[in-house]
Amino acid sequence: MKREVLLSSRAQSEFADLDKRTRERIRNSLERFSSSGRGDLKKLRGVHDGPDLYRLRVGDYRVVFDLSPAQIRVTRIIHRGAGYDWL
């Protein structure tokens, strides 16, 4: 079953700031993951007071999201050097 992909307002802004090629790679990776569950996925540790978060690696970028059976809710799209201090 294919999951619906939703982007937070912050993730939408981060996505819009990327170059066209990177946006396409991220869009394709999210599409593939939503339909097949395939991708470089890792559960994030140390997340407090909230849903479990996961990251999908897409080249130099990380797509951070939480999962439900029907949805992928993207909270951030960050460059790999940005780190996860915001968690």
PyMOL commands that set and color helices and strands:
alter all, ss='L'
color gray80, all
select helices_A, chain A and resi 9-16+20-36+80-82
alter helices_A, ss='H'
color red, helices_A
select strands_A, chain A and resi 4-7+41-43+54-58+61-67+71-79
alter strands_A, ss='S'
color yellow, strands_A
deselect
rebuild
show_as cartoon
